[in-house]
Amino acid sequence: MTEHAQPLNILVAGIYWSGSGAVVDYLKGHPDCVVPRGEFTDFKRSGRIGSLLEADSPFKAKWLARMMWFETAMGKLPAAQLKKARGADQAKLAPKEQVRHNQLKLEYLGRYRKHLAKGGAPSDSRIWNDWMHAVGQAYAAGEKAIVWNQPIWVGKHEGTWPAVFTPFKLIVVHRDPVDQFAEVVRQGKIGKRKSDPAFNDSENDDIAYVLKGIAAKMESLMALQAQLGESYMLAVSFERFVKDHKTEARRVCDFLDFPEAQLPSAPFNPSYSIRNVGIGDTDQIRGMLKDHQPLVDRLYDLRTQFDNAQ
């Protein structure tokens, strides 16, 4: 057995276009980290592993597991096999597009379904923690850590996901609220609904929908900080990470118990990312937010409370 037989799961989460990609890019350049491509959605999406573990009855868990098995066996795995047959480099694909990843998911879905058939509790997370260990070995055997991009929603499944991802450390990135809103606008997301449960679909005002959703995420972030404590969760300010990068990089690495280091090919460039600070200081954004100032003020208050609590 190697010294690092089980890689640490580093979970990097944002609170909706809050700049978490900068931290992911930094970790891509760290020699102790393996970073699979794309976002990791196997746990958080509706009908996936978090839903199985929080099903309100064995019948519901069995139904969800069966649907997930069919989705994987009849859809995702054949698609992945086709890509492989056409010569796609598996290492360059997102996990959901890789043959081995889908085979592992089917294997552990089979174990979970047998567990349920024998009267096991839907909430028993041990099989899915074993699955995470197997996935970690598949991607990062012998390495210190594997980095998962957006594997959880802040404010959802928080009584469930820690047991699945153990051993883990969580890094959550937060950002100036007006810049964050401006990023949502820049990405063309105004008027589009999210599957993230923090966002309330009954809100008809598209701008208020975004601002209230971010506020709900901030409130959940404060509760999560209290739940996990400083040993398991680190909050990173996007502005500080790009403006005072050396200090913040050391802080991130100290949290992970890694030396501060970057490979020559590291993709993160703070001088590029710093251009995204202050993007909300425009007439367009000020005009869009003019009638929503109380919500904006609330976001700044929440961020101040969160910073003061750390």
C-alpha positions as CSV (number, residue, x, y, z in Angstrom):
1,M,0.0,0.0,0.0
2,T,1.3,3.4,-0.9
3,E,1.7,6.3,1.6
4,H,-1.3,8.0,0.0
5,A,-3.5,5.0,-0.7
6,Q,-6.7,7.0,-0.4
7,P,-6.5,10.4,-2.0
8,L,-8.0,13.3,-0.1
9,N,-11.2,14.6,-1.7
10,I,-10.8,18.4,-2.1
11,L,-14.2,19.8,-2.8
12,V,-14.3,23.2,-4.4
13,A,-17.7,24.9,-4.5
14,G,-18.9,28.4,-5.4
15,I,-22.1,30.2,-4.7
16,Y,-23.1,30.8,-8.3
17,W,-20.4,32.5,-10.5
18,S,-18.4,33.5,-7.4
19,G,-15.0,32.8,-8.9
20,S,-14.4,29.2,-7.7
21,G,-12.8,28.4,-11.1
22,A,-9.8,30.4,-10.1
23,V,-9.1,28.1,-7.1
24,V,-9.7,25.0,-9.3
25,D,-7.2,26.4,-11.9
26,Y,-4.7,27.0,-9.1
27,L,-5.0,23.4,-7.8
28,K,-4.7,22.1,-11.4
29,G,-1.2,23.4,-11.2
30,H,-0.3,21.9,-7.9
31,P,1.9,18.8,-8.1
32,D,0.0,17.0,-5.3
33,C,-3.4,17.3,-7.0
34,V,-5.3,15.5,-9.7
35,V,-8.1,17.5,-11.2
36,P,-10.6,15.6,-13.4
37,R,-12.2,17.7,-16.2
38,G,-15.5,19.5,-15.7
39,E,-18.0,19.6,-12.9
40,F,-18.7,16.6,-10.8
41,T,-22.5,16.1,-10.6
42,D,-23.0,12.5,-9.6
43,F,-23.9,13.4,-6.0
44,K,-25.8,16.7,-6.1
45,R,-28.2,16.6,-9.0
46,S,-31.8,15.6,-8.5
47,G,-32.2,11.9,-8.7
48,R,-28.5,11.2,-8.1
49,I,-26.7,9.9,-5.0
50,G,-27.8,12.6,-2.6
51,S,-31.4,12.0,-3.6
52,L,-31.0,8.2,-3.0
53,L,-29.6,8.7,0.5
54,E,-32.3,11.2,1.5
55,A,-35.2,9.3,0.0
56,D,-38.2,9.4,2.3
57,S,-38.9,5.6,1.9
58,P,-37.2,2.4,0.7
59,F,-39.6,2.3,-2.2
60,K,-38.5,5.8,-3.4
61,A,-34.9,4.9,-3.0
62,K,-35.3,1.7,-5.0
63,W,-37.1,3.6,-7.7
64,L,-34.4,6.3,-7.9
65,A,-31.6,3.7,-7.9
66,R,-33.3,1.8,-10.7
67,M,-33.7,5.0,-12.8
68,M,-30.1,6.0,-12.2
69,W,-29.0,2.5,-13.2
70,F,-31.0,2.7,-16.5
71,E,-29.7,6.2,-17.2
72,T,-26.1,4.9,-16.8
73,A,-26.4,1.5,-18.4
74,M,-28.5,2.5,-21.4
75,G,-27.3,6.1,-21.9
76,K,-24.1,7.3,-20.4
77,L,-22.0,4.1,-20.6
78,P,-22.9,3.3,-24.3
79,A,-22.1,6.9,-25.2
80,A,-18.8,6.7,-23.3
81,Q,-17.9,3.4,-25.1
82,L,-18.7,5.0,-28.5
83,K,-16.3,7.9,-27.7
84,K,-13.6,5.4,-26.7
85,A,-14.1,3.4,-29.8
86,R,-13.7,6.5,-31.9
87,G,-10.3,7.1,-30.2
88,A,-11.1,9.7,-27.6
89,D,-8.5,10.1,-24.9
90,Q,-10.3,8.9,-21.8
91,A,-8.0,11.0,-19.5
92,K,-9.1,14.2,-21.3
93,L,-12.8,13.5,-20.9
94,A,-15.1,14.5,-18.0
95,P,-15.8,11.6,-15.6
96,K,-19.3,11.2,-16.9
97,E,-17.9,10.6,-20.4
98,Q,-15.4,8.0,-19.3
99,V,-16.1,4.2,-19.6
100,R,-14.4,3.3,-16.3
101,H,-16.3,5.9,-14.4
102,N,-19.7,4.7,-15.6
103,Q,-18.7,1.1,-15.0
104,L,-17.8,1.9,-11.4
105,K,-21.1,3.7,-10.9
106,L,-23.0,0.7,-12.2
107,E,-21.0,-1.6,-9.9
108,Y,-21.9,0.4,-6.8
109,L,-25.4,1.0,-7.9
110,G,-25.7,-2.8,-8.0
111,R,-24.4,-3.0,-4.5
112,Y,-26.7,-0.3,-3.2
113,R,-29.7,-2.0,-4.8
114,K,-28.9,-5.3,-3.2
115,H,-28.5,-3.5,0.1
116,L,-32.0,-2.1,-0.3
117,A,-33.4,-5.4,-1.3
118,K,-32.1,-6.9,1.9
119,G,-33.9,-4.3,3.9
120,G,-31.0,-1.9,4.3
121,A,-31.6,1.7,5.1
122,P,-31.6,4.1,2.1
123,S,-29.6,6.6,4.2
124,D,-26.7,4.2,4.8
125,S,-23.8,6.0,3.0
126,R,-21.1,3.3,3.4
127,I,-21.5,1.9,-0.1
128,W,-21.2,5.4,-1.7
129,N,-18.2,6.2,0.4
130,D,-16.6,3.0,-0.8
131,W,-17.5,4.2,-4.3
132,M,-15.7,7.5,-3.8
133,H,-12.7,5.6,-2.6
134,A,-12.8,3.4,-5.8
135,V,-13.2,6.5,-7.9
136,G,-10.3,8.2,-6.2
137,Q,-8.1,5.1,-6.8
138,A,-9.2,5.1,-10.5
139,Y,-8.2,8.8,-11.0
140,A,-5.5,9.5,-8.5
141,A,-4.0,6.3,-7.1
142,G,-0.8,7.1,-5.2
143,E,-1.5,10.9,-5.3
144,K,-2.2,13.0,-2.3
145,A,-5.5,14.5,-3.5
146,I,-8.2,14.6,-6.1
147,V,-10.0,17.9,-6.7
148,W,-13.8,17.8,-7.4
149,N,-15.2,20.9,-9.1
150,Q,-18.7,21.9,-7.8
151,P,-19.6,18.4,-6.3
152,I,-22.1,19.8,-3.8
153,W,-24.6,22.6,-3.5
154,V,-24.0,24.8,-0.5
155,G,-27.3,24.5,1.4
156,K,-28.3,21.0,0.2
157,H,-27.6,17.5,1.4
158,E,-25.4,18.8,4.2
159,G,-26.4,16.0,6.6
160,T,-25.4,13.5,3.9
161,W,-22.5,14.5,1.7
162,P,-19.7,14.6,4.3
163,A,-20.0,10.9,5.0
164,V,-19.9,10.1,1.3
165,F,-16.8,12.3,0.5
166,T,-14.7,11.4,3.6
167,P,-11.8,12.0,3.7
168,F,-12.5,15.5,2.4
169,K,-11.7,19.2,2.8
170,L,-14.1,21.8,1.4
171,I,-13.1,25.1,-0.2
172,V,-15.9,27.6,-0.8
173,V,-15.3,30.8,-2.8
174,H,-17.3,34.0,-2.3
175,R,-17.2,37.3,-4.1
176,D,-18.3,40.9,-4.2
177,P,-22.1,40.7,-4.8
178,V,-22.2,43.3,-7.5
179,D,-19.3,41.7,-9.4
180,Q,-21.0,38.4,-8.9
181,F,-24.3,39.7,-10.4
182,A,-22.3,41.2,-13.3
183,E,-20.8,37.8,-13.9
184,V,-24.2,36.2,-14.1
185,V,-25.2,38.9,-16.6
186,R,-22.0,38.3,-18.6
187,Q,-22.7,34.6,-18.8
188,G,-26.2,35.2,-20.1
189,K,-27.9,33.6,-17.1
190,I,-30.4,36.3,-16.3
191,G,-33.9,34.9,-16.9
192,K,-32.7,31.3,-16.7
193,R,-33.8,29.0,-13.9
194,K,-31.4,26.8,-11.9
195,S,-31.8,23.4,-10.5
196,D,-30.0,24.6,-7.3
197,P,-32.6,24.5,-4.6
198,A,-31.4,27.8,-3.1
199,F,-33.1,29.6,-6.0
200,N,-36.8,30.0,-5.6
201,D,-38.7,29.4,-8.9
202,S,-41.8,31.2,-7.5
203,E,-39.9,34.5,-7.8
204,N,-40.9,36.1,-11.0
205,D,-38.5,39.0,-11.0
206,D,-35.4,37.7,-12.8
207,I,-33.0,40.0,-11.0
208,A,-34.5,39.4,-7.6
209,Y,-34.4,35.7,-8.4
210,V,-30.6,35.9,-8.7
211,L,-30.0,38.2,-5.7
212,K,-32.3,36.2,-3.4
213,G,-30.7,33.0,-4.4
214,I,-27.2,34.3,-3.7
215,A,-28.4,35.5,-0.3
216,A,-29.8,32.1,0.5
217,K,-26.4,30.6,-0.5
218,M,-24.6,33.0,1.8
219,E,-26.8,32.2,4.7
220,S,-26.3,28.5,4.1
221,L,-22.5,29.1,3.9
222,M,-22.5,30.6,7.4
223,A,-24.4,27.6,8.7
224,L,-22.0,25.2,7.0
225,Q,-19.0,27.0,8.5
226,A,-20.5,26.5,11.9
227,Q,-21.2,22.8,11.1
228,L,-17.9,21.8,9.7
229,G,-15.4,24.1,11.5
230,E,-12.1,25.3,10.3
231,S,-10.5,21.9,10.0
232,Y,-12.8,20.9,7.2
233,M,-13.9,24.1,5.5
234,L,-12.0,27.1,4.2
235,A,-13.7,30.1,2.8
236,V,-11.8,32.0,0.1
237,S,-12.5,35.6,-1.0
238,F,-12.1,35.8,-4.8
239,E,-10.8,39.3,-4.6
240,R,-8.1,38.4,-2.0
241,F,-7.2,35.3,-3.9
242,V,-6.3,37.2,-7.1
243,K,-5.1,40.5,-5.5
244,D,-2.9,39.0,-2.8
245,H,-2.4,35.6,-4.4
246,K,0.8,34.5,-2.7
247,T,-0.7,35.0,0.8
248,E,-4.0,33.3,-0.2
249,A,-2.2,30.4,-2.0
250,R,-0.2,29.7,1.2
251,R,-3.4,29.9,3.2
252,V,-5.1,27.3,0.9
253,C,-2.0,25.0,1.0
254,D,-1.7,25.3,4.8
255,F,-5.4,24.3,5.0
256,L,-4.7,21.2,2.8
257,D,-1.4,20.5,4.6
258,F,0.5,20.8,1.3
259,P,3.6,22.7,0.4
260,E,2.8,25.8,-1.7
261,A,3.9,24.9,-5.2
262,Q,3.0,25.2,-8.9
263,L,4.1,23.2,-11.9
264,P,5.7,25.1,-14.9
265,S,2.5,24.3,-16.9
266,A,0.1,25.6,-14.2
267,P,-2.9,27.3,-15.8
268,F,-3.7,29.9,-13.1
269,N,-2.6,33.4,-13.8
270,P,-3.7,36.0,-11.1
271,S,-2.9,38.9,-13.4
272,Y,-5.6,37.6,-15.8
273,S,-8.1,36.8,-13.1
274,I,-7.7,40.2,-11.5
275,R,-9.4,41.7,-14.5
276,N,-12.7,40.2,-13.2
277,V,-12.5,42.4,-10.0
278,G,-14.8,45.5,-10.4
279,I,-16.7,44.3,-13.4
280,G,-20.0,45.4,-11.8
281,D,-18.9,49.0,-11.8
282,T,-20.7,49.9,-15.0
283,D,-23.8,51.9,-16.0
284,Q,-25.5,48.8,-17.2
285,I,-25.2,46.9,-13.9
286,R,-26.0,50.0,-11.8
287,G,-29.1,50.4,-13.9
288,M,-30.2,46.8,-13.5
289,L,-29.7,46.9,-9.8
290,K,-31.2,50.4,-9.2
291,D,-34.6,49.1,-8.0
292,H,-33.1,46.3,-6.0
293,Q,-30.8,48.2,-3.7
294,P,-32.2,46.7,-0.4
295,L,-31.4,43.2,-1.7
296,V,-27.9,44.3,-2.7
297,D,-27.4,45.9,0.7
298,R,-28.5,42.7,2.3
299,L,-25.8,40.7,0.3
300,Y,-23.1,43.1,1.5
301,D,-24.3,42.8,5.1
302,L,-24.2,39.0,4.8
303,R,-20.7,39.0,3.4
304,T,-19.5,41.3,6.1
305,Q,-21.1,39.0,8.8
306,F,-19.4,36.0,7.2
307,D,-16.0,37.6,7.0
308,N,-16.3,38.7,10.6
309,A,-17.2,35.2,11.8
310,Q,-14.1,33.6,10.2
